[in-house]
Structures are given as C-alpha cells and as structure tokens.
Amino acid sequence: MKNHLLLAALLCSACNVSVTDANESQPATNAGQPANNAAAEVAAKNATYDFPVITEQNPQQPNRVLMAQVALDRWGFSPGVLDGKDGMSYKAALRGFQEAHKLPVTGTFDQKTGVALLEGEARPTTYLVKIPDDFARGPFFDVPKGLNEQASLPALTYRNLLEKLAERFHTTPEALVALNPPGTKVAAGATIRVPAIDNQPVAQIDGDERGWGETLASLGVAKDQPQADHIVVDKSEGLLRVYNAQNRMIAQFPVTTGSQHDPLPLGEWTIKGVSRNPDFHYNPNLFWDASAKDQKAVLKPGPNGPVGVVWIDLSKDHYGIHGTPEPQMIGRTESHGCIRLTNWDAARLAQMVKSGVRAKFQA
C-alpha cells in the first residue's frame, strides 16, 4: 500500500503493541550502482540462502506423515510445524486440502489424497543439505523473556543456528535433531537432514529497506503467491482459510485466536495494510498482564519479536494478524486477541493479501 501506514504507529491494544510500516516507498537500494556491482550483491545474498542438496545413493524411507506434511506445506495447506507427528493441525490440513480439491473429506492420508498431493510422482520428503557459510554466521542473541530487556538488543533474531535452520525448513529444533543421527554437527559447511522445503532466491523489491526479500528467502517462502479475495478465521477450528475471487479455497493455516480475556473479535473486517519486519512499540500501560516495573520501549524487528516477521493490520481497531517467536505453540496457547501464525505461514499470507481484502472472523 502507498501508504496509509507510512511512518505511522499502529496501536494494537489486543496485542498491546504498535508497529511501524516496513514498506515505505523509497528508491531501490541498488539505484545508481553499476550493474555489475548490483548483480554481485544479488548473487552474494542468494548464496547465503542457497542450501546445496547432496545426492543420496540410498535415500531414507520417508516417514509417511512427514511425507504428507511436506506436500501439504508445498500446496499452501499448512500443517504447522513439519515434525512427522499425526496431530490436530496435520489432520486439519488434510481436510482443508481435500475440501479444496473436491476429495472425500476424511482427514486421513488416503490413496486419493496421496495421488493429488504428490501429483502422481514421488518427490523427496527430506533433503541432505550443506549449511551455507553466511547463513550460519548469524548474528545470534540470547533473547530474554522480558520485553524491556529485549529492547536492548540490536535485533530480535534467532538464538542459535539450530533455531534458524528449523524456521528455514518449517519445523522445530527438536524435530531437526530427531531427523539426524546422534552427534550430527550443526555448523557452517556441515551436512544435515531437513524437510524438503526448496530454496527461494532473494526477492528483488523496490524500496525494500528492511530486507523483506531476504526474510522470505530465510523462511523458504516464495515472493509470488496466489492472491486472496477474502479470508475466513474460524475460532472453533483454529484455522485461517484464504479464498480467491471465485470463492475457491487456495490456502489454509493453523492459527492461535485470542483468549477469554481478549477474545477474537467476531464479525467482518478488512485488511488495511501489511507491515513487514516491523518494530514493536511496547506500552505496558495497555498490557493487562504487564509487570508494574515495565517501561515503554521500542523493540527492533526480528523473527523472535512479539509479532514475528510481519503485521497485517485490520479495520477492527487495534487488531491484526502476525507471526510468532514460538511456532510449536500455534493452536496450543492463547493470544492477546490477535491472530497468530508461524513466521513462515505469516510471511506467505503477507504475500497473498493487500489493502481492501475482506476478513471474516467466525465462532
């Protein structure tokens, strides 16, 4: 959007935050540079997120649930974290995919669903990849629990390389450890087994001063996504569904929606804009469970920030859709009224919506 959010603070009293828009219209960062320098810079950025896949002579027999999870993720019907576990989010993703593709809605990985998901060919469930040197460099920070303490950090980035790798491949550190032999090294140049989430080039976006193109690449999310006409958030199911102009469901994501203290605001709203890699403006006076010792503070952007990598602003004052620093908790904890997704799902949704898209919240 150009830009009702430009340099504005968006106050979320439900999440008790304000965020500054990250999509200010500025000249492209490479403007005026020689073409060869710009090309070299793009190549260097791409190399940071390019995980070379190692050919295996005897590939592992895939975990059937993980196979389905990876395929569902590719289609945009997110099972949440890719962990090979037959849980609620996995079954919901299967039902969503089946409904969208006019299959019997069983919530199981049956034969018809398998044929549609895999498109008739066996695609890898996991890759053996080499960790790029620059990806492994960080920076990494120990992120304290208190928001005032977090405000002292230059960025709310990952705590360590294992956590960064887990987000890149849409899983958790624990699931990555379980995929690999005991004692597997996690460091620059090391080889590690990961869910088969493909590399994405760094998107070239004019005015991208906050590195959104690199954020997408670091999360394995493509810049180009199908475009939403409207979305529906279902409180009882804990799901956000995306529909196109023909009212066909084109994506589905598990979400956390509010709490008894800060319930999901049922009704029909619209999306006002999208703030990518936003700052987080903390006001403890608006935070019902804040410590009496807390003070106002501005937290720098990062995947471990309170709203993750993106804020999608709604016409319902002070409410939004955003990412999270704790992807494994989606659907398992409560929020301060807003709609929370994994960072990779929030990033994908951010590429699907724009100002004016309708949003319906139902019980």
C-alpha positions as CSV (number, residue, x, y, z in Angstrom):
1,M,0.0,0.0,0.0
2,K,1.3,3.5,-0.6
3,N,0.8,4.0,2.3
4,H,-1.8,4.8,4.9
5,L,0.6,3.2,7.4
6,L,3.5,5.3,6.2
7,L,5.6,6.2,9.2
8,A,2.5,5.7,11.3
9,A,2.3,3.7,14.5
10,L,-0.4,1.1,14.6
11,L,-1.6,0.5,18.1
12,C,-2.8,-3.0,19.0
13,S,-4.4,-2.9,22.4
14,A,-5.4,-6.5,22.0
15,C,-1.8,-7.5,21.4
16,N,-0.8,-4.2,23.2
17,V,1.7,-3.2,20.5
18,S,2.2,-0.6,17.9
19,V,4.2,-1.4,14.8
20,T,5.8,0.9,12.2
21,D,5.2,0.1,8.5
22,A,8.1,-1.5,6.8
23,N,7.0,-0.8,3.2
24,E,7.8,2.8,2.8
25,S,8.1,3.8,-0.8
26,Q,11.8,4.6,-1.2
27,P,14.2,4.3,-4.1
28,A,15.5,0.8,-4.7
29,T,18.6,0.1,-2.6
30,N,20.7,-0.6,-5.8
31,A,19.7,2.6,-7.6
32,G,22.7,4.3,-9.1
33,Q,25.1,1.4,-8.6
34,P,26.9,-0.1,-11.5
35,A,25.0,-3.1,-12.9
36,N,27.9,-5.5,-12.2
37,N,28.0,-4.4,-8.6
38,A,24.3,-4.9,-8.2
39,A,24.4,-8.3,-9.8
40,A,27.3,-9.3,-7.5
41,E,25.4,-8.1,-4.4
42,V,22.3,-10.2,-5.5
43,A,24.4,-13.2,-6.1
44,A,26.1,-12.9,-2.7
45,K,22.7,-12.6,-1.0
46,N,21.3,-15.6,-2.9
47,A,24.4,-17.7,-1.8
48,T,23.5,-17.0,1.8
49,Y,20.2,-18.9,1.5
50,D,21.2,-21.5,-1.2
51,F,21.4,-24.9,0.5
52,P,23.1,-27.3,-1.8
53,V,21.3,-30.6,-1.9
54,I,23.5,-33.7,-1.7
55,T,22.6,-36.6,-3.9
56,E,21.9,-39.8,-1.9
57,Q,22.6,-43.2,-3.3
58,N,20.2,-44.9,-0.9
59,P,17.6,-42.4,0.2
60,Q,15.9,-42.9,3.5
61,Q,12.4,-44.5,3.6
62,P,10.3,-41.5,4.4
63,N,8.0,-41.1,7.4
64,R,4.5,-41.2,5.8
65,V,3.1,-38.4,8.0
66,L,6.2,-36.2,7.3
67,M,5.8,-37.0,3.6
68,A,2.2,-35.7,3.7
69,Q,3.1,-32.7,5.8
70,V,5.8,-31.6,3.4
71,A,3.5,-32.0,0.4
72,L,0.7,-30.1,2.2
73,D,3.1,-27.3,3.0
74,R,4.1,-27.0,-0.7
75,W,0.5,-26.7,-1.6
76,G,-0.2,-23.9,1.0
77,F,-2.3,-26.1,3.3
78,S,-0.1,-25.8,6.3
79,P,0.1,-28.5,9.0
80,G,2.1,-26.1,11.2
81,V,5.5,-27.4,12.1
82,L,6.8,-30.3,10.0
83,D,7.5,-32.9,12.6
84,G,6.2,-36.2,11.3
85,K,3.5,-36.3,14.1
86,D,-0.1,-37.2,13.4
87,G,-1.7,-34.3,15.3
88,M,-4.7,-32.0,15.0
89,S,-3.0,-29.4,12.7
90,Y,-2.0,-32.2,10.4
91,K,-5.5,-33.7,10.2
92,A,-7.0,-30.2,9.7
93,A,-4.5,-29.5,6.8
94,L,-5.5,-32.8,5.1
95,R,-9.2,-31.9,5.5
96,G,-8.6,-28.4,4.0
97,F,-6.7,-29.8,1.0
98,Q,-9.4,-32.5,0.5
99,E,-12.2,-29.9,0.6
100,A,-10.3,-27.5,-1.8
101,H,-9.7,-30.4,-4.3
102,K,-13.2,-31.9,-4.1
103,L,-11.9,-35.1,-2.5
104,P,-13.7,-37.1,0.2
105,V,-13.1,-35.1,3.4
106,T,-11.6,-37.8,5.7
107,G,-8.7,-36.1,7.4
108,T,-6.6,-39.1,6.5
109,F,-3.7,-39.5,4.0
110,D,-5.7,-42.0,1.9
111,Q,-4.9,-43.1,-1.6
112,K,-6.9,-40.4,-3.5
113,T,-5.4,-37.7,-1.3
114,G,-1.9,-39.1,-1.8
115,V,-2.3,-39.1,-5.6
116,A,-3.5,-35.4,-5.6
117,L,-0.9,-34.2,-3.1
118,L,2.1,-35.8,-4.8
119,E,0.8,-35.1,-8.3
120,G,1.4,-38.7,-9.3
121,E,5.2,-38.6,-8.7
122,A,7.4,-39.4,-5.7
123,R,9.0,-36.1,-4.5
124,P,11.6,-36.1,-1.7
125,T,10.3,-35.8,1.8
126,T,13.7,-34.8,3.2
127,Y,16.9,-33.5,1.8
128,L,20.5,-33.8,2.9
129,V,21.9,-30.3,2.6
130,K,25.1,-28.4,3.2
131,I,24.7,-25.4,5.5
132,P,25.9,-22.2,3.7
133,D,28.7,-20.3,5.5
134,D,26.9,-17.0,5.5
135,F,23.7,-18.5,6.7
136,A,25.5,-19.9,9.7
137,R,27.1,-16.6,10.7
138,G,24.1,-15.2,12.5
139,P,24.1,-12.8,14.3
140,F,22.6,-14.8,17.2
141,F,21.4,-13.4,20.5
142,D,20.1,-14.9,23.7
143,V,16.6,-13.4,23.8
144,P,15.5,-12.6,27.3
145,K,11.9,-13.1,28.3
146,G,11.2,-9.5,29.4
147,L,10.2,-7.0,26.7
148,N,12.2,-4.2,28.3
149,E,15.2,-6.5,28.2
150,Q,14.5,-7.4,24.6
151,A,14.5,-3.7,23.7
152,S,18.2,-3.6,24.5
153,L,19.0,-6.0,21.6
154,P,20.0,-4.6,18.1
155,A,17.7,-7.2,16.6
156,L,15.3,-9.9,17.8
157,T,17.0,-12.5,15.7
158,Y,17.4,-16.3,16.3
159,R,19.0,-17.6,19.5
160,N,21.3,-20.1,17.6
161,L,21.8,-21.7,14.2
162,L,19.6,-24.7,15.0
163,E,16.6,-22.5,15.7
164,K,17.4,-20.6,12.4
165,L,17.6,-23.8,10.5
166,A,14.3,-25.0,12.0
167,E,12.4,-22.0,10.8
168,R,14.0,-22.2,7.3
169,F,12.7,-25.7,7.0
170,H,9.3,-25.1,8.7
171,T,10.0,-27.3,11.7
172,T,11.4,-27.2,15.3
173,P,14.9,-27.7,16.7
174,E,13.7,-30.9,18.3
175,A,12.3,-32.3,15.1
176,L,15.6,-31.5,13.3
177,V,17.6,-33.3,15.9
178,A,15.3,-36.3,15.6
179,L,15.8,-36.4,11.8
180,N,19.6,-36.7,12.2
181,P,22.0,-39.2,13.7
182,P,23.1,-38.5,17.3
183,G,26.0,-36.1,17.3
184,T,25.3,-34.5,14.0
185,K,27.2,-31.3,13.7
186,V,25.3,-28.1,13.2
187,A,27.7,-25.6,11.8
188,A,28.8,-23.8,8.6
189,G,29.6,-26.4,5.9
190,A,28.1,-29.3,7.8
191,T,25.6,-31.7,6.3
192,I,22.2,-32.1,7.9
193,R,18.9,-33.7,7.0
194,V,15.9,-31.4,6.7
195,P,12.3,-31.4,5.5
196,A,12.3,-30.9,1.7
197,I,11.4,-27.2,1.6
198,D,13.0,-25.8,-1.5
199,N,15.4,-22.9,-1.8
200,Q,14.0,-19.5,-2.7
201,P,16.0,-16.7,-4.3
202,V,16.2,-13.4,-2.5
203,A,13.2,-11.4,-3.9
204,Q,14.2,-8.0,-5.5
205,I,11.7,-5.5,-4.2
206,D,11.9,-1.7,-4.8
207,G,12.2,0.2,-1.6
208,D,12.9,-2.9,0.5
209,E,14.9,-1.2,3.2
210,R,14.1,-3.7,5.9
211,G,15.2,-6.8,4.0
212,W,11.9,-8.5,3.3
213,G,13.3,-10.2,0.3
214,E,15.9,-11.8,2.5
215,T,13.4,-12.7,5.1
216,L,11.3,-14.6,2.5
217,A,14.4,-16.5,1.4
218,S,15.4,-17.2,5.0
219,L,12.0,-18.8,5.6
220,G,11.9,-20.7,2.3
221,V,8.8,-18.7,1.1
222,A,8.3,-17.6,-2.5
223,K,7.6,-14.0,-3.2
224,D,4.9,-14.9,-5.8
225,Q,1.8,-16.3,-4.2
226,P,-1.8,-16.7,-5.4
227,Q,-3.8,-13.6,-4.5
228,A,-6.6,-13.6,-1.9
229,D,-10.0,-12.1,-2.4
230,H,-11.1,-12.7,1.2
231,I,-10.1,-14.7,4.3
232,V,-12.0,-16.5,7.0
233,V,-10.8,-17.1,10.5
234,D,-12.6,-19.9,12.4
235,K,-12.2,-19.7,16.1
236,S,-13.5,-23.2,16.9
237,E,-11.3,-24.9,14.4
238,G,-8.3,-22.6,14.9
239,L,-7.8,-22.1,11.2
240,L,-7.4,-19.2,8.8
241,R,-8.6,-20.0,5.2
242,V,-7.8,-18.0,2.1
243,Y,-10.2,-17.7,-0.8
244,N,-9.8,-16.4,-4.3
245,A,-12.3,-14.3,-6.2
246,Q,-14.2,-17.4,-7.3
247,N,-14.7,-18.4,-3.6
248,R,-12.3,-21.3,-4.0
249,M,-10.1,-22.1,-1.0
250,I,-6.4,-21.6,-2.1
251,A,-4.6,-21.9,1.3
252,Q,-5.2,-22.8,4.9
253,F,-3.1,-22.1,8.0
254,P,-3.4,-23.1,11.7
255,V,-3.7,-20.1,14.0
256,T,-4.0,-19.0,17.6
257,T,-7.0,-16.8,18.1
258,G,-7.5,-14.7,21.3
259,S,-8.3,-15.8,24.8
260,Q,-11.1,-15.5,27.4
261,H,-9.6,-12.1,28.5
262,D,-9.0,-10.9,24.9
263,P,-11.5,-12.8,22.7
264,L,-11.3,-13.0,18.9
265,P,-13.4,-10.0,17.6
266,L,-16.2,-11.9,15.6
267,G,-17.5,-10.1,12.6
268,E,-16.5,-8.8,9.2
269,W,-13.4,-6.6,8.7
270,T,-11.0,-5.6,6.0
271,I,-7.2,-5.6,5.8
272,K,-5.8,-2.1,6.0
273,G,-2.2,-2.9,5.1
274,V,0.8,-5.1,5.7
275,S,3.9,-4.1,7.7
276,R,6.9,-6.4,7.0
277,N,9.7,-6.8,9.5
278,P,8.0,-4.2,11.9
279,D,9.3,-2.6,15.0
280,F,7.3,-3.4,18.2
281,H,6.3,-0.4,20.3
282,Y,5.6,-1.7,23.8
283,N,3.4,0.2,26.2
284,P,2.9,-1.6,29.5
285,N,0.0,0.7,30.4
286,L,-2.0,-1.1,27.7
287,F,-0.9,-4.6,28.7
288,W,-3.2,-6.1,31.3
289,D,-0.6,-8.7,32.4
290,A,2.5,-6.4,32.3
291,S,4.8,-6.1,35.2
292,A,4.5,-2.9,37.3
293,K,8.2,-2.4,36.7
294,D,7.9,-2.3,32.9
295,Q,8.5,0.9,30.9
296,K,7.6,1.9,27.4
297,A,10.1,0.6,24.8
298,V,10.7,0.1,21.1
299,L,11.9,-3.4,20.2
300,K,13.8,-3.9,16.9
301,P,12.5,-6.3,14.2
302,G,13.2,-9.9,14.1
303,P,11.7,-13.4,14.0
304,N,11.8,-13.6,17.8
305,G,9.9,-10.4,18.3
306,P,6.5,-10.5,19.8
307,V,4.8,-10.2,16.4
308,G,7.4,-12.2,14.5
309,V,8.3,-11.1,10.9
310,V,5.0,-9.4,9.8
311,W,2.0,-7.5,11.0
312,I,-1.2,-7.5,8.9
313,D,-3.4,-4.6,10.1
314,L,-7.2,-4.9,10.3
315,S,-10.1,-2.4,10.2
316,K,-11.0,-3.5,13.7
317,D,-9.1,-1.0,15.8
318,H,-6.0,-2.4,17.5
319,Y,-6.2,-5.9,16.0
320,G,-4.0,-7.7,13.5
321,I,-2.7,-10.9,12.1
322,H,1.0,-11.6,12.8
323,G,3.9,-14.1,13.2
324,T,5.3,-15.6,16.4
325,P,8.6,-16.5,18.1
326,E,7.1,-19.8,19.2
327,P,5.8,-21.7,16.1
328,Q,5.4,-25.0,18.0
329,M,2.7,-23.3,20.2
330,I,0.4,-22.3,17.4
331,G,-3.1,-23.6,18.3
332,R,-1.9,-24.7,21.7
333,T,-1.8,-21.3,23.6
334,E,-3.8,-18.2,23.8
335,S,-3.1,-14.7,22.3
336,H,-4.0,-11.2,23.4
337,G,-6.9,-11.2,20.9
338,C,-4.9,-11.1,17.6
339,I,-4.4,-13.9,15.1
340,R,-1.0,-15.6,15.4
341,L,0.7,-17.8,12.8
342,T,4.1,-19.4,12.4
343,N,6.5,-16.9,10.8
344,W,6.7,-18.9,7.5
345,D,2.9,-19.0,7.3
346,A,2.5,-15.4,8.2
347,A,5.1,-14.5,5.5
348,R,3.2,-16.5,2.9
349,L,-0.1,-14.9,3.9
350,A,1.5,-11.4,3.7
351,Q,2.3,-12.1,0.0
352,M,-1.3,-13.2,-0.6
353,V,-3.2,-10.2,0.8
354,K,-3.3,-6.4,0.4
355,S,-5.3,-3.4,1.5
356,G,-9.0,-4.0,1.0
357,V,-9.1,-7.8,1.3
358,R,-12.1,-8.8,3.4
359,A,-11.6,-10.7,6.6
360,K,-14.4,-12.6,8.3
361,F,-14.0,-13.9,11.9
362,Q,-16.4,-16.5,13.0
363,A,-17.0,-18.7,16.1
